[in-house]
Amino acid sequence: MPSPNALWFSFWVQGPRRCRRPSQAMILGLLAALSCGGQGVLAEENSPSGAAQKSAAQTGGAQKTDDSSGNEARVEASAQWAALEEEAEKSFLEGRLFDAESKWTKARAVAESNPNKLLLAETLNQMTHLLVKQGRLAEARSNLNEALEIRRRELGEENEKTAETLGNLALIEHREGHDGLAEKHYKAVLDIKKKVGSEASRAITLTNLANLYGEMKRIEEARELYGEALKLDEKVYGADHLEVARDLFNIGGLNYHHNYFQEALPSFDKSLVIYEKLGDSQGQIKCHHYIGLCRARLNEHDKAVAAYKKAYALHSKIKGEGHIDTLVHQLNMARSLDTAGQSQEAEQIYKGALRVADQGHNEAKLRLVECSLEYAHFLRRHGRSQEAEKQLASVLGVYESLSASDRRRLYELPRAYSDLLRELKREEEADQMARKHLHVYGKSAVKPAGKKNRKVR
């Protein structure tokens, strides 16, 4: 049966690229397109935001040193590179990935012909964000290794730009499941930043290493590093800054995902207060969401429902009433209401969620399967197995039309359907269902040993 903690959507993927994303702070299964830490949310050592304008100054690329025609041509080429970088970053942040790649490819071509190789290193480093988003990790690693070689040669080992690239390389290794190598890179980055980096920059790397330790179940070490990042950000930005809210949320997320529900609540509450002061609706939504999950796990379902309702109201205000991304809150509400004995109200919410999800377009297909599965579990819990079977039968075709990866993620549907058929004494159909969908986890679907599902946000 899906966990009530598993419900979260891709809404949180859309946050500003500049932030350190919360670690492991979200979802465990159903509707796991998100968040924030749901299985490997990683922070970025640098961000595309505004990097082109900074880079020209940092690399010396657009500085005119004399009036010779050769220097003028180089200055013009460097200005062209900076403009392409800025356009690429803007396109990336706006979600126009094809245009971003086109601009970065042109910027790379211009940089390759420029004697100032630091321009090329900057482009190779920045393109990583696009490549990671598209799952092109081998290309990202190749780019970063080339950028790292240039920066080490031109700037030296103990330089913040060198550390930046090494940190991004650590993110790739983290995503690929090479935890030992990722840890080694992060520690090297911290050593550099202690000597030459800013405290804010060091906080980013502390957070990334804490993310890694959280996944490795090295809980105390992760807590310590998150705490260090929090102290640095409070010192640099003040107590009511967005970075401080994110640090607190990270601490809450770490505690929640390792079953320290009571301990997680104070951090989420403090984070929420800051988000409210800043008027950050997205931050408030995720805090209410996790406060609700904590309360539910502590069997405080009235408080859980109250938190889910706040998250739902804020999310609906942003996305619109009845938007599929708000289903997560409705399903969580329904589960808590049902657990608290308010099954009639819970069923109405399940049915409303199904109506929203049953919209027919591709994005809604996944939501429809998820909502149908949740509602079928509800029906079965209440001894209404015949209705549960009809619910699953109605959505089986939609499940079979999903992509292979989505079918793997929602393999619980045919498994639950097979179990239900056995309960109804329809053994032959149960066996057919199990055999038909066995291939979902066949040899081709199994990932190589040591690989972990991770998301870079």
N, C-alpha and C positions, 0 to 999 in steps of 0.2 A: 504494500500500500504506500502511495507517495507520502513523503513527510510533509507536514505543514510548513516546514522551513524551506521547502524546495521551491517556493513560488516567487519568482521574480522575473521581470522582463528586461528587454534591451534598452529601456528608457535611460538607464544609468550609463550606458555606453556613450551617450551623447554629450557628456560633460566636457568642459574646456580642456584642451589637450595639455595645458600647462600644469595642471595639478598633479600631485601624487595621489594615485587612486588608492582607496582602502584595500587592504590585503584580505584575501580569503573571506571577504565580508559578506558574501551573498550566496545564494542558492545552492541547493544540494540535489537537484534533479529536475522535477517538473517545472516547466516554464523557465529552464535554466539558460536563458539567453543573456543574462546579465552578468550586473553588478558588481558587483564590486568586490569583490573578492570571491565571487563564487568560483571556485576551482581556478585559481591562478591569476587573479587580477594583479597586474604588475604596474609599478610606477615607471615613469620615463626619466632618464637622467637629464635629458634636455627636451625641449619641446619645439615644434615648428613655429610657434607663435612669435613673430617678430624677429626671428633668428637672422634673416637676411640683412636687416638694418644693422644689427649688432655685429654681424660677421665682417662686414666691410671694414669696420673700424678695428676689429680684433685682428684681422689678417693683414691689414694694410692694403687691401685690394683696391680701394677706390681713391687712394691718396695720390695727388699729382706732385711729383718731386721736381720736375723742371719742364721747360717748354719744348723739348725736342719732339719731333714727330713720332719717334718710337715710343716715348713715354706717353704721349697723347693717345696713341692707339691702344696701349695697354690700359690706360685709365678708362678709355671708352669701353673696352672689352670687359673690364672689371665692373663698370656701371651696368653693362648689359647683363652680366652674370647676376648682380645684386637684384636687378629688376625681375629676372626670371625666377630667382629664389623666392622673392616676395610673392610673386603671382602663384607659384607652386604651393607655397604654404597656405595662402589664402584659399586656393581651390581645395586643398586637403581638408582644411578646417570646415569648409562648407559642404564637404562630402562629395565633391566632384573629383573622384579619384582618377578617372581617365585623363582629365585635363591636368591634374596635378602631376601625373607621371610624365605626360608630354612635356610640361614645363621643366620638370627636374631633369629629364633626359637632355633637353636643350641646354640647361644650365651646366650639366656635366660636360657636354661637348665643348662649351665655351671655356670651362675651367681647365679642361685637359690641354688646351692650347695656350694657357696662361702660365708664365714662368712662376707665378706665385702658387705653388701647389697646395697651399692652405685653403684656397678656394675650392679645389677639388675635394679635399678632406671634408670641408663643411657640407658640400652637396651629398657626398657619399653618406655622411652621418645623418643628414636630415631625411634622405630618402628611406632610411630604415623604418620610419613611422608608417609609410605607405606599404612597404614590403611586408612588415609584420601584420598589418591590418588585413592584407590579402593572403596571409599564410605562406609567403615566399621566404621562408626562413634561411634557406641555403644562400639565396641572393643577398639577404640582409647580412648574414655572417661574412660573406665575401667582401661586401662593401665596407663593413666595419673594420675588418682586418686590414684592408688597404688604407682606410682613413687613419687607423691607429699607427700604421707604419709611417705614414707621412707626418703625423703630428709628433711622434716620438723623434723623428729625424729633424724636423724643423723647430720644434718647441722644447724638446727634451721630455724625459720621463715625468718629472715633477712639474707638471703644468695642468691647470684645471681643464683645458680643452682636451688634453690627452686623457685625463681621468674621465671626462664626459664620454668619450668614445669607448673606453674600456668598460665603463658602467653600462652602456647600451649593449655591448657585447655580452656582458653578464646577463642582461635581460633575455637575450636570445638563448643562452645556455640554460637559463632557468626554464624558459618555455619548452625547450627540447628535453628537459628532464635530466640535464647534466648538472645535478645539484652541487657536487663537489667542485667542479670547475667554476660554476657561478659564484659559489662562496669565496673561492680563491680570488676571483676578479673583484668582487665587492670589497674584500678586505684590502686589496691593493689600492682600490679607489679611495677608501677611507684613509689609508696611510698618506696618500698624496694630498687629499683635501685637508687633512689636519695640518699640513705644512703650508699649502698655498691656496686652499679653497675658502670660500665663504662659509659661515655657519649655516646659512639657509641651504646651500648646496650640499653640505655634509648631512643635513637632516634628510634630504631626499635619499641619499645612499643608505643611511641608517634604516629608513623605512623599507627600502627595497630588500635589504638583507633580513630585516625582521619578517617581511613577507615570506621569504624563502624559509626561514627558520620555522615559521608557523606551519608551512606545508610539510616540513620535515618533522613536525611534532616536537620541536625543541622549544617548548612553550615559554619556559622561564627566560631563555635567551632572547626570544622574540619580544617578550614583555619589556625586558631591560632596554632593548634597542628602541622600541616605540616610545618608551619613557624618555630616553635621551633625545629623540627627535622632537618630542613635545617640549622639553625644556629649551632646546635651541630655538624652536619656532616662537615660543612665548617671549624669549629674550629678543629675538630679531623683530618680530611683528607686533607684540603685545598680546594680551590675554584674549581679546575678542576678534581675532583675525580668522579668516577662512582656513588657513593652514592649521591653526590650532584646533579648529572644529574637526578637520579631517584626521588629525592625530588622535584626538579623543575617540572619534568613530572607529579608527583602526584598532584601538585598544579594546573597545567594546566588541568589535567584530571578532577579534582573536579569542576573547573570553567566551563569546556566544558559540563559536564554531568548535570549541573544545569543551562544551557543556558546562561552563561556568556562568549559568544564566543570571543568578543573583548578582554576581560580581560584574557582569556586563552592563547592568542597568544604569549605575551611576555615570559611567562614561558616555552612554547614549544620551542620558538626560542632560549632561553638561554640554555635549555637542549640540543638542537640540536648542538649548538656550542661546548659543552663539549664532546658529543658523537663523533663529527667529530675530535676533538683533540685527543681523545683516540683511534680513528679508530674502534669504535664500530658500525658495520653495522646494527645490529639488533636495537640498540637504535635509529640510524638515521632513519631507516624505520618507526618505530612507531611514531617518531616525525613528519616526512613528512606526514604520514597518518593522524594524528590528525590536523596538520596545514591545510591540504586539507579539512578536515571535517569542521573546523572552517570557512575557507574561503567560502566554499559552503553555510554554514548557514548564512553568511553575504552577500550572493549573489555576491561574487567576484569569479565567476566561472573560469575565465582565470587563476587566481592565484591558485585556487583549482586544476585545471587540471595539472598545472605545478608541484604542490606538489605531486599529485598522480603519475605522471610520474617518479619523482625521487624515490618515494617509490617502484614503480614497477621495475625500473631498478636495484636498489640495491637488492631487493628481488629475482629477476630473476638471478642475479649473484650468490646468495647464493644457491637457490633452483634449478636453471636451467630454461631456457626459456620454457614457456608453462606449468610450474608446477601448479597443481591445487591450491596450496596455494597462488599463485599470482593473482588469479581471483578477489580477493577482490578489488585490485587496478584498475583492468580493469572495473569492474562494477561501481565503484565510478567515474572513468573517464567518462564512458558512460553516467551516470546520469547527471553529471555536463555539459557535452557537449550538451546533449539534452535540458537541462534547458536553456543553453545559445543560443539555436537555431541552433546548429550544429548537426541536427538529422541524417544526412547521415553518418557522421563519427561515431556518437554514435551507430548507428545500426551495422556498421561493427565491432565495438568492442564487442557488444552483441553477434553477430554471432561467432566471434572468441572465446569468452569465452565459448559459448555452445560447440564448437568443442573440446576445451580442457576438458570440464567437461564430455563429452560423451565418457568416456573411459571404462565403463562397470564394473569396479571393485567396491568393496563396498564403499571405501572412496569417489569415484567419484559420487556415486548415490545421495548423499545428495547435492553435489555441482551442479549436473545436475538439480535437482529439483529447487534449489535456482536460478540458472541462467535462467532456463526456466520461472520461475515466474517473474523475473525481466524483461525479454524480452517481456513477455506477457503484462505486465503493460505498457511497452514502446509502443507496438503495439496499445493497447487500447487508450492510450493518443493521438495517432495520427489517431484515427478514423478507425483503421484497425481491427475491432472486430472479423471478420471472421478468419483472420490469427491468432489473439490472441487465439481464441477458438481451432484452430488446434494445436497451440503450447502447450496449456494446456492438450489437449487430448493425445498428443504424450508422455507426461511425467506422466500422471495420474497413469499408471501401476507401474512406478518406485516409485512414492510416496507411493502407497499402499504396496510396498514391504519393505518399511523402518520399522525400529523398532517403537514400540508404542511411545517412548519418542520423536523420531525424527518427527513422524507424528503429535504429539501434537505441537511441536515447529514450524512446517510448516503447521499448520492447515489453514493458510491463502490461500493455494492453492485451496482446495475444496470450501472454502468460496468465493474466487474470481471467481472460475469457475462457481459456482451457480449464482453469481451476473451477470456474463457475459451472461449466458444462458437466464436469465430473460431479459437482454437488447436485446437479439436476439429473443425475444418472444417465447422462448422454455420453457414455464412455467413448464410443467410436468417433463421434464428432470432436470430443476433447483431444483424442489422439491425432486426428487429422489436423486440427488447429495447431497443435504443438509441432508436428512434422512440417507443416507448411511454412512455418515461420522460423524453423530451426536455423536456416541459412543466414538469418540476420546476424547471428553471432558465429558464422562460419569462419573458416581459416582466413579468408581474405579480409574479414572485418576486424581481426584481432591485431592490435597495434604491437610493434616490436617491444620486447622487454625493456623496461627502464623508461619508456615514454609515458608522459602524463598529460592529461587533458589540461591545457592551460590557455588563458586568454590574456592578451595584452590590451589594455584599454588606454 
